[in-house]
Amino acid sequence: MERLIGIDQEITLWLNGFHSPWSDPFWMFLSDVRIWFPMYGIIMGMMIYRLGWKKGLVVILSCILCVVLADQISYHIKEGVDRLRPYYTTDLLQRGLHWPQNRSSFFGFFSGHASNSFGFAICSWLGFRLNDRTRSYRTYGIGIFLWAALVALSRVMMAAHFFGDIFVGTLFGLSVGLFCAALGRGVIRKWME
């Protein structure tokens, strides 16, 4: 386990080492959840437009459920695991870890940002594909997964999470997103088709 933790710390330091004064505002912008809401609103409006209001509402509710589940489970696991965030780790700070923002809570395993963004990405992408299976929504898929990856990476750049935190958060978010998308699909098939 110590070896795994050491590898995780080295990857985190390596990624965090790519910071620069011009990129810090970009990473802080991506980490700020307040900027997500307008984007989520536009995507949800597109769901109603593409899927109709009934199916669109079911997909929107499944996406909301996904984000709430990913966020709350992440929060409770953080409190149970008690793994300090990188910017509270003296050894990493002495080795050059950079953090451009104020510190937040002490514990960071696993990343709620990564789980929320990847959960929303997979749930919304699969939701769009419900109405017309001939359309892949490839452009949307590439865009939303790129956004999720950048949000997750921003947490390492902000020194708020180790690489392992975002890796586990990504896997967890994808799992929750798949579950919620399947739940939404089940509701639509049972009551709307």
Secondary structure, DSSP 8 states (H G I E B T S, - for coil): -HHHHHHHHHHHHHHHTT--TTTHHHHHHHH-GGGHHHHHHHHHHHHHHHH-HHHHHHHHHHHHHHHHHHHHHHHHHHHHH--B-GGG-HHHHHTT----S----SB-SS-HHHHHHHHHHHHHHHHHTTS-TT---HHHHHHHHHHHHHHHHHHHHTTSS-HHHHHHHHHHHHHHHHHHHHHHHHHHHHHT-
